[in-house]
Amino acid sequence: MIPTLQTERLRLRPATVHDWPDYAGLMTSQRAVHMGGPHTLGTAWGTFCNDVAQWSLFGHGCLMIEERRTGVCVGQVGVNAGPLFPERELGWFLYAQAEGKGYAFEAASEMRDWAFAADRPGVLVSYIRPDNLRSRKLAERLGARHDPEAKGHEHGDLVFRYPDPRLASSF
């Protein structure tokens, strides 16, 4: 079952086909440069479907970020895993109009807490490109520390490791 999570301002909900146009627009644009893009439309569709399929395969995946007040979808947050990911990853993106409002921190905090509370294995990282300073700062604000020994998802990725709050010392 795919959860719907809520924060004060946001609803984190399962993706629908209605989310595809904005998702495709982001993934095929220069804004996707920190996520291996810009992508072709076909690759973007494959990633969109992967984000949904992970729920049935692994019990976690991605949720769309929606403003509760307006119902407008402003991005995505999720826990990614599978054969292409060395470790479970907390990832996020926002559409341009949603940046600078604290939505990424709010959504990623909720998803991180859900991942640990749902009794998943105590491993959660974020793979971040070295030049993506905003995401690096956000990972640190979320409590992650850079792990220079860990293997990245893609060549050159930095790995930021989150402490498992259930463990006295997970670093």
TORPA-4810 file (N, C-alpha, C, O; in nm, 3 decimals):
<nodes>
NODE_1_0.084_-0.118_0.000_0.000_0.000_0.000_0.088_0.124_0.000_0.184_0.134_0.077_M
NODE_2_0.056_0.217_-0.085_0.131_0.342_-0.094_0.071_0.442_0.004_-0.049_0.470_-0.002_I
NODE_3_0.153_0.495_0.094_0.097_0.588_0.193_0.075_0.727_0.135_0.130_0.763_0.031_P
NODE_4_-0.006_0.803_0.204_-0.017_0.947_0.185_0.028_1.008_0.317_-0.027_0.976_0.423_T
NODE_5_0.128_1.094_0.312_0.183_1.158_0.431_0.147_1.305_0.427_0.131_1.363_0.320_L
NODE_6_0.135_1.366_0.544_0.101_1.508_0.548_0.192_1.582_0.645_0.230_1.530_0.750_Q
NODE_7_0.223_1.703_0.607_0.292_1.796_0.695_0.198_1.915_0.712_0.084_1.913_0.665_T
NODE_8_0.245_2.016_0.778_0.161_2.134_0.799_0.114_2.194_0.666_-0.002_2.234_0.654_E
NODE_9_0.204_2.200_0.567_0.170_2.267_0.441_0.157_2.173_0.322_0.106_2.212_0.217_R
NODE_10_0.204_2.049_0.336_0.218_1.961_0.220_0.145_1.829_0.237_0.124_1.781_0.349_L
NODE_11_0.107_1.772_0.124_0.056_1.635_0.117_0.153_1.559_0.026_0.179_1.602_-0.086_R
NODE_12_0.206_1.450_0.075_0.293_1.363_-0.004_0.207_1.245_-0.045_0.166_1.165_0.039_L
NODE_13_0.179_1.234_-0.174_0.079_1.140_-0.221_0.131_1.058_-0.339_0.229_1.096_-0.404_R
NODE_14_0.065_0.944_-0.366_0.106_0.864_-0.481_0.093_0.942_-0.612_0.006_1.029_-0.626_P
NODE_15_0.180_0.911_-0.705_0.176_0.973_-0.837_0.055_0.923_-0.916_0.009_0.811_-0.897_A
NODE_16_0.006_1.008_-1.003_-0.098_0.970_-1.099_-0.050_1.009_-1.238_0.048_1.082_-1.252_T
NODE_17_-0.117_0.961_-1.338_-0.079_0.995_-1.474_-0.092_1.145_-1.499_-0.027_1.198_-1.590_V
NODE_18_-0.172_1.215_-1.420_-0.187_1.360_-1.434_-0.060_1.434_-1.393_-0.042_1.551_-1.428_H
NODE_19_0.028_1.368_-1.318_0.155_1.428_-1.278_0.260_1.421_-1.389_0.360_1.492_-1.386_D
NODE_20_0.235_1.336_-1.488_0.335_1.310_-1.592_0.377_1.435_-1.670_0.498_1.453_-1.688_W
NODE_21_0.290_1.521_-1.719_0.337_1.634_-1.801_0.440_1.723_-1.730_0.542_1.758_-1.789_P
NODE_22_0.414_1.760_-1.605_0.510_1.845_-1.534_0.640_1.769_-1.504_0.749_1.825_-1.515_D
NODE_23_0.626_1.642_-1.467_0.743_1.557_-1.442_0.829_1.549_-1.569_0.950_1.569_-1.564_Y
NODE_24_0.766_1.520_-1.682_0.837_1.511_-1.810_0.904_1.643_-1.844_1.018_1.645_-1.891_A
NODE_25_0.834_1.753_-1.820_0.892_1.884_-1.847_1.019_1.909_-1.769_1.116_1.963_-1.822_G
NODE_26_1.020_1.870_-1.642_1.140_1.886_-1.560_1.251_1.793_-1.607_1.364_1.837_-1.627_L
NODE_27_1.219_1.665_-1.625_1.322_1.566_-1.655_1.385_1.585_-1.794_1.499_1.543_-1.815_M
NODE_28_1.315_1.647_-1.886_1.371_1.671_-2.019_1.436_1.809_-2.030_1.483_1.847_-2.137_T
NODE_29_1.437_1.883_-1.920_1.494_2.018_-1.921_1.634_2.019_-1.859_1.680_1.920_-1.803_S
NODE_30_1.698_2.132_-1.872_1.829_2.152_-1.811_1.824_2.143_-1.659_1.926_2.117_-1.595_Q
NODE_31_1.708_2.163_-1.601_1.694_2.153_-1.455_1.724_2.012_-1.404_1.750_1.994_-1.285_R
NODE_32_1.720_1.912_-1.491_1.747_1.773_-1.452_1.895_1.738_-1.454_1.932_1.622_-1.438_A
NODE_33_1.980_1.837_-1.474_2.124_1.812_-1.485_2.180_1.742_-1.362_2.275_1.664_-1.375_V
NODE_34_2.126_1.767_-1.245_2.176_1.703_-1.123_2.117_1.564_-1.102_2.149_1.496_-1.004_H
NODE_35_2.030_1.522_-1.193_1.969_1.388_-1.187_2.002_1.309_-1.312_1.922_1.227_-1.358_M
NODE_36_2.120_1.334_-1.369_2.164_1.260_-1.487_2.104_1.308_-1.617_2.120_1.242_-1.720_G
NODE_37_2.035_1.420_-1.617_1.967_1.471_-1.736_2.042_1.584_-1.801_2.157_1.612_-1.768_G
NODE_38_1.975_1.648_-1.892_1.838_1.628_-1.936_1.820_1.489_-1.999_1.911_1.435_-2.062_P
NODE_39_1.700_1.435_-1.981_1.668_1.301_-2.028_1.583_1.309_-2.154_1.521_1.411_-2.183_H
NODE_40_1.583_1.199_-2.229_1.488_1.187_-2.340_1.349_1.165_-2.279_1.337_1.132_-2.162_T
NODE_41_1.248_1.185_-2.358_1.112_1.162_-2.311_1.094_1.015_-2.270_1.027_0.986_-2.171_L
NODE_42_1.153_0.924_-2.345_1.143_0.781_-2.313_1.210_0.746_-2.182_1.155_0.669_-2.103_G
NODE_43_1.327_0.802_-2.157_1.396_0.777_-2.030_1.319_0.839_-1.914_1.309_0.779_-1.807_T
NODE_44_1.264_0.957_-1.936_1.184_1.022_-1.831_1.063_0.935_-1.796_1.029_0.920_-1.679_A
NODE_45_0.997_0.879_-1.898_0.881_0.793_-1.872_0.924_0.669_-1.794_0.855_0.628_-1.701_W
NODE_46_1.037_0.610_-1.830_1.087_0.494_-1.757_1.116_0.527_-1.612_1.087_0.445_-1.524_G
NODE_47_1.170_0.643_-1.585_1.199_0.684_-1.448_1.068_0.709_-1.372_1.056_0.670_-1.255_T
NODE_48_0.973_0.772_-1.436_0.842_0.795_-1.374_0.778_0.661_-1.333_0.729_0.647_-1.221_F
NODE_49_0.779_0.566_-1.424_0.722_0.434_-1.395_0.801_0.361_-1.287_0.742_0.293_-1.203_C
NODE_50_0.933_0.374_-1.287_1.017_0.316_-1.183_0.981_0.372_-1.046_0.975_0.298_-0.948_N
NODE_51_0.958_0.503_-1.040_0.924_0.567_-0.913_0.796_0.508_-0.854_0.784_0.496_-0.732_D
NODE_52_0.702_0.471_-0.940_0.577_0.411_-0.895_0.596_0.262_-0.864_0.546_0.213_-0.763_V
NODE_53_0.669_0.190_-0.949_0.686_0.045_-0.935_0.761_0.005_-0.808_0.740_-0.104_-0.757_A
NODE_54_0.848_0.091_-0.758_0.923_0.055_-0.639_0.834_0.024_-0.520_0.873_-0.053_-0.432_Q
NODE_55_0.715_0.083_-0.516_0.624_0.056_-0.405_0.587_-0.092_-0.400_0.588_-0.152_-0.292_W
NODE_56_0.555_-0.152_-0.513_0.517_-0.294_-0.511_0.639_-0.385_-0.500_0.629_-0.496_-0.447_S
NODE_57_0.753_-0.340_-0.548_0.873_-0.423_-0.543_0.945_-0.418_-0.408_0.996_-0.520_-0.361_L
NODE_58_0.949_-0.301_-0.345_1.031_-0.282_-0.226_0.956_-0.229_-0.104_1.012_-0.226_0.006_F
NODE_59_0.832_-0.188_-0.121_0.758_-0.131_-0.009_0.788_0.014_0.017_0.749_0.069_0.120_G
NODE_60_0.858_0.076_-0.074_0.883_0.219_-0.068_0.905_0.268_-0.210_0.924_0.188_-0.302_H
NODE_61_0.901_0.399_-0.228_0.916_0.458_-0.361_0.902_0.608_-0.349_0.939_0.667_-0.248_G
NODE_62_0.849_0.668_-0.453_0.838_0.814_-0.456_0.695_0.860_-0.439_0.599_0.792_-0.477_C
NODE_63_0.683_0.978_-0.379_0.553_1.044_-0.361_0.562_1.183_-0.421_0.667_1.248_-0.417_L
NODE_64_0.452_1.228_-0.475_0.445_1.363_-0.528_0.419_1.460_-0.412_0.347_1.427_-0.318_M
NODE_65_0.478_1.577_-0.421_0.463_1.681_-0.319_0.355_1.777_-0.367_0.368_1.838_-0.473_I
NODE_66_0.251_1.790_-0.288_0.138_1.875_-0.325_0.113_1.977_-0.214_0.114_1.943_-0.096_E
NODE_67_0.092_2.101_-0.253_0.053_2.202_-0.155_-0.087_2.169_-0.106_-0.178_2.151_-0.186_E
NODE_68_-0.103_2.159_0.023_-0.235_2.126_0.079_-0.337_2.236_0.051_-0.453_2.208_0.022_R
NODE_69_-0.293_2.359_0.061_-0.385_2.473_0.046_-0.440_2.483_-0.096_-0.559_2.512_-0.114_R
NODE_70_-0.354_2.460_-0.198_-0.395_2.480_-0.337_-0.420_2.352_-0.415_-0.490_2.354_-0.516_T
NODE_71_-0.363_2.239_-0.368_-0.371_2.114_-0.443_-0.275_2.106_-0.560_-0.281_2.012_-0.639_G
NODE_72_-0.185_2.204_-0.572_-0.089_2.208_-0.681_0.030_2.118_-0.648_0.086_2.124_-0.539_V
NODE_73_0.068_2.034_-0.745_0.186_1.949_-0.730_0.311_2.033_-0.752_0.323_2.101_-0.854_C
NODE_74_0.405_2.028_-0.656_0.523_2.115_-0.662_0.654_2.037_-0.673_0.760_2.099_-0.678_V
NODE_75_0.649_1.903_-0.676_0.771_1.826_-0.688_0.751_1.683_-0.645_0.640_1.630_-0.645_G
NODE_76_0.863_1.620_-0.608_0.860_1.479_-0.570_0.965_1.453_-0.463_1.069_1.518_-0.458_Q
NODE_77_0.937_1.357_-0.377_1.031_1.311_-0.275_1.015_1.160_-0.269_0.907_1.107_-0.292_V
NODE_78_1.123_1.090_-0.238_1.108_0.945_-0.232_1.227_0.872_-0.177_1.334_0.928_-0.154_G
NODE_79_1.204_0.744_-0.156_1.310_0.651_-0.117_1.329_0.557_-0.234_1.237_0.484_-0.273_V
NODE_80_1.449_0.559_-0.291_1.482_0.479_-0.408_1.571_0.362_-0.368_1.657_0.375_-0.281_N
NODE_81_1.550_0.249_-0.434_1.633_0.131_-0.409_1.632_0.045_-0.534_1.574_0.081_-0.636_A
NODE_82_1.696_-0.068_-0.523_1.696_-0.163_-0.634_1.836_-0.189_-0.683_1.933_-0.141_-0.625_G
NODE_83_1.847_-0.265_-0.790_1.978_-0.308_-0.837_2.068_-0.194_-0.888_2.189_-0.213_-0.899_P
NODE_84_2.012_-0.079_-0.918_2.093_0.033_-0.967_2.140_0.126_-0.855_2.216_0.219_-0.880_L
NODE_85_2.095_0.100_-0.733_2.129_0.185_-0.619_2.213_0.104_-0.520_2.166_0.001_-0.472_F
NODE_86_2.334_0.148_-0.489_2.414_0.075_-0.389_2.347_0.068_-0.252_2.359_-0.032_-0.181_P
NODE_87_2.275_0.175_-0.213_2.206_0.180_-0.084_2.072_0.251_-0.106_2.051_0.314_-0.209_E
NODE_88_1.983_0.241_-0.008_1.854_0.311_-0.018_1.879_0.461_-0.016_1.954_0.512_0.068_R
NODE_89_1.817_0.531_-0.109_1.841_0.674_-0.125_1.717_0.757_-0.095_1.607_0.724_-0.139_E
NODE_90_1.736_0.863_-0.020_1.635_0.967_-0.003_1.664_1.073_-0.109_1.771_1.134_-0.109_L
NODE_91_1.568_1.094_-0.197_1.587_1.192_-0.304_1.469_1.286_-0.314_1.361_1.257_-0.262_G
NODE_92_1.488_1.399_-0.381_1.383_1.499_-0.393_1.411_1.588_-0.512_1.524_1.600_-0.558_W
NODE_93_1.306_1.652_-0.561_1.318_1.764_-0.655_1.194_1.849_-0.642_1.087_1.803_-0.603_F
NODE_94_1.210_1.975_-0.676_1.098_2.070_-0.679_1.089_2.132_-0.817_1.189_2.147_-0.886_L
NODE_95_0.968_2.166_-0.856_0.950_2.245_-0.976_0.991_2.389_-0.945_0.984_2.431_-0.830_Y
NODE_96_1.033_2.463_-1.046_1.092_2.596_-1.028_1.006_2.689_-0.942_1.059_2.761_-0.858_A
NODE_97_0.876_2.687_-0.963_0.789_2.781_-0.891_0.780_2.751_-0.742_0.730_2.834_-0.666_Q
NODE_98_0.828_2.635_-0.698_0.817_2.596_-0.557_0.946_2.617_-0.479_0.947_2.600_-0.357_A
NODE_99_1.052_2.653_-0.545_1.180_2.669_-0.477_1.178_2.790_-0.383_1.107_2.888_-0.406_E
NODE_100_1.259_2.780_-0.279_1.275_2.890_-0.185_1.165_2.903_-0.082_1.158_3.005_-0.013_G
NODE_101_1.080_2.803_-0.068_0.969_2.810_0.027_0.985_2.710_0.142_0.897_2.701_0.228_K
NODE_102_1.095_2.636_0.144_1.116_2.536_0.248_1.045_2.404_0.223_1.043_2.318_0.311_G
NODE_103_0.987_2.387_0.104_0.912_2.265_0.075_1.002_2.142_0.070_0.963_2.035_0.118_Y
NODE_104_1.120_2.153_0.013_1.209_2.037_0.003_1.247_1.986_0.141_1.245_1.866_0.165_A
NODE_105_1.280_2.076_0.231_1.315_2.035_0.368_1.195_1.969_0.436_1.208_1.864_0.499_F
NODE_106_1.079_2.030_0.423_0.958_1.979_0.488_0.922_1.839_0.435_0.892_1.749_0.513_E
NODE_107_0.925_1.823_0.303_0.889_1.695_0.242_0.995_1.588_0.271_0.961_1.475_0.306_A
NODE_108_1.122_1.623_0.256_1.229_1.525_0.278_1.237_1.483_0.425_1.267_1.368_0.454_A
NODE_109_1.211_1.576_0.517_1.209_1.540_0.659_1.100_1.437_0.687_1.123_1.338_0.757_S
NODE_110_0.983_1.460_0.630_0.871_1.367_0.651_0.900_1.230_0.590_0.872_1.127_0.651_E
NODE_111_0.958_1.230_0.470_0.988_1.103_0.403_1.099_1.028_0.477_1.091_0.906_0.493_M
NODE_112_1.201_1.099_0.521_1.310_1.038_0.599_1.254_0.974_0.726_1.286_0.860_0.757_R
NODE_113_1.172_1.049_0.798_1.115_0.997_0.923_1.025_0.876_0.895_1.027_0.779_0.971_D
NODE_114_0.947_0.881_0.787_0.862_0.767_0.751_0.948_0.645_0.722_0.916_0.535_0.767_W
NODE_115_1.057_0.664_0.646_1.142_0.551_0.608_1.200_0.480_0.730_1.201_0.357_0.735_A
NODE_116_1.246_0.555_0.827_1.301_0.493_0.947_1.190_0.435_1.035_1.207_0.326_1.091_F
NODE_117_1.078_0.504_1.049_0.969_0.456_1.135_0.900_0.333_1.077_0.844_0.252_1.151_A
NODE_118_0.903_0.317_0.944_0.838_0.203_0.880_0.921_0.076_0.898_0.896_-0.026_0.834_A
NODE_119_1.022_0.084_0.986_1.107_-0.029_1.021_1.183_-0.084_0.901_1.198_-0.205_0.885_D
NODE_120_1.230_0.005_0.819_1.315_-0.035_0.708_1.456_-0.055_0.762_1.486_-0.009_0.872_R
NODE_121_1.542_-0.122_0.686_1.682_-0.132_0.733_1.739_0.006_0.761_1.706_0.103_0.693_P
NODE_122_1.825_0.014_0.860_1.877_0.142_0.907_1.979_0.207_0.817_2.079_0.259_0.866_G
NODE_123_1.957_0.205_0.687_2.048_0.268_0.593_1.967_0.363_0.506_1.867_0.325_0.446_V
NODE_124_2.011_0.486_0.501_1.948_0.585_0.415_2.053_0.688_0.379_2.117_0.746_0.466_L
NODE_125_2.070_0.710_0.249_2.169_0.805_0.199_2.104_0.895_0.095_1.995_0.867_0.046_V
NODE_126_2.172_1.002_0.061_2.137_1.083_-0.055_2.259_1.088_-0.146_2.370_1.114_-0.101_S
NODE_127_2.237_1.062_-0.274_2.342_1.073_-0.376_2.330_1.211_-0.439_2.227_1.245_-0.497_Y
NODE_128_2.436_1.290_-0.429_2.429_1.429_-0.472_2.551_1.463_-0.555_2.664_1.431_-0.519_I
NODE_129_2.528_1.529_-0.666_2.638_1.575_-0.751_2.717_1.683_-0.676_2.657_1.766_-0.607_R
NODE_130_2.849_1.683_-0.689_2.931_1.780_-0.614_2.892_1.926_-0.637_2.904_2.007_-0.545_P
NODE_131_2.847_1.961_-0.758_2.813_2.100_-0.787_2.671_2.138_-0.746_2.630_2.253_-0.768_D
NODE_132_2.595_2.046_-0.689_2.458_2.075_-0.646_2.462_2.122_-0.500_2.425_2.048_-0.408_N
NODE_133_2.506_2.244_-0.482_2.526_2.299_-0.348_2.397_2.306_-0.266_2.399_2.283_-0.145_L
NODE_134_2.286_2.338_-0.330_2.159_2.349_-0.257_2.119_2.214_-0.198_2.076_2.208_-0.082_R
NODE_135_2.132_2.107_-0.274_2.098_1.975_-0.222_2.197_1.928_-0.116_2.159_1.861_-0.020_S
NODE_136_2.324_1.963_-0.133_2.423_1.927_-0.031_2.388_1.993_0.102_2.393_1.930_0.207_R
NODE_137_2.354_2.122_0.097_2.317_2.195_0.219_2.190_2.139_0.280_2.177_2.131_0.402_K
NODE_138_2.095_2.101_0.194_1.970_2.044_0.245_1.996_1.911_0.314_1.941_1.886_0.422_L
NODE_139_2.077_1.825_0.255_2.109_1.696_0.318_2.172_1.718_0.455_2.138_1.649_0.551_A
NODE_140_2.263_1.812_0.464_2.325_1.842_0.594_2.223_1.896_0.693_2.225_1.861_0.810_E
NODE_141_2.134_1.981_0.646_2.029_2.035_0.733_1.935_1.924_0.782_1.880_1.932_0.892_R
NODE_142_1.919_1.820_0.700_1.837_1.704_0.737_1.911_1.608_0.830_1.854_1.508_0.873_L
NODE_143_2.037_1.638_0.860_2.113_1.555_0.953_2.212_1.460_0.891_2.277_1.384_0.963_G
NODE_144_2.227_1.462_0.760_2.321_1.371_0.693_2.463_1.424_0.700_2.488_1.544_0.712_A
NODE_145_2.555_1.331_0.693_2.698_1.365_0.686_2.758_1.303_0.561_2.720_1.193_0.519_R
NODE_146_2.850_1.376_0.502_2.920_1.325_0.385_2.999_1.201_0.423_3.072_1.202_0.522_H
NODE_147_2.985_1.094_0.345_3.059_0.969_0.366_3.151_0.948_0.246_3.109_0.893_0.145_D
NODE_148_3.277_0.993_0.256_3.367_0.987_0.142_3.405_0.845_0.100_3.458_0.826_-0.009_P
NODE_149_3.380_0.747_0.184_3.415_0.608_0.153_3.303_0.534_0.078_3.328_0.428_0.020_E
NODE_150_3.183_0.587_0.078_3.068_0.517_0.019_3.068_0.530_-0.132_3.117_0.628_-0.189_A
NODE_151_3.011_0.429_-0.197_2.998_0.426_-0.343_2.873_0.504_-0.384_2.766_0.482_-0.328_K
NODE_152_2.887_0.593_-0.480_2.775_0.672_-0.530_2.689_0.594_-0.627_2.727_0.488_-0.675_G
NODE_153_2.573_0.649_-0.655_2.479_0.591_-0.752_2.536_0.605_-0.893_2.533_0.510_-0.971_H
NODE_154_2.586_0.722_-0.925_2.651_0.748_-1.053_2.792_0.798_-1.026_2.819_0.851_-0.919_E
NODE_155_2.880_0.780_-1.122_3.019_0.821_-1.104_3.027_0.968_-1.063_2.965_1.055_-1.125_H
NODE_156_3.101_0.994_-0.959_3.121_1.131_-0.913_3.024_1.177_-0.806_3.045_1.282_-0.746_G
NODE_157_2.917_1.101_-0.780_2.822_1.139_-0.676_2.889_1.145_-0.540_2.976_1.064_-0.509_D
NODE_158_2.848_1.241_-0.460_2.883_1.242_-0.318_2.773_1.166_-0.245_2.657_1.172_-0.285_L
NODE_159_2.810_1.097_-0.139_2.712_1.022_-0.061_2.698_1.089_0.075_2.796_1.108_0.147_V
NODE_160_2.573_1.124_0.108_2.542_1.181_0.238_2.459_1.078_0.314_2.354_1.035_0.267_F
NODE_161_2.508_1.039_0.432_2.447_0.933_0.512_2.367_0.991_0.628_2.415_1.078_0.701_R
NODE_162_2.243_0.940_0.644_2.154_0.985_0.751_2.166_0.892_0.871_2.173_0.770_0.855_Y
NODE_163_2.170_0.949_0.990_2.172_0.863_1.110_2.035_0.799_1.132_1.932_0.864_1.114_P
NODE_164_2.033_0.675_1.172_1.908_0.606_1.204_1.871_0.648_1.346_1.944_0.617_1.440_D
NODE_165_1.759_0.717_1.364_1.723_0.766_1.498_1.695_0.655_1.598_1.688_0.681_1.718_P
NODE_166_1.679_0.531_1.551_1.652_0.419_1.642_1.781_0.367_1.705_1.777_0.291_1.802_R
NODE_167_1.895_0.408_1.650_2.024_0.361_1.701_2.090_0.472_1.781_2.081_0.589_1.745_L
NODE_168_2.155_0.434_1.889_2.221_0.534_1.976_2.323_0.612_1.896_2.330_0.735_1.907_A
NODE_169_2.403_0.544_1.818_2.504_0.610_1.736_2.514_0.537_1.604_2.567_0.427_1.597_S
NODE_170_2.462_0.598_1.499_2.466_0.530_1.370_2.574_0.588_1.279_2.577_0.558_1.160_S
NODE_171_2.662_0.669_1.334_2.778_0.716_1.256_2.904_0.657_1.314_3.013_0.683_1.264_F
</nodes>
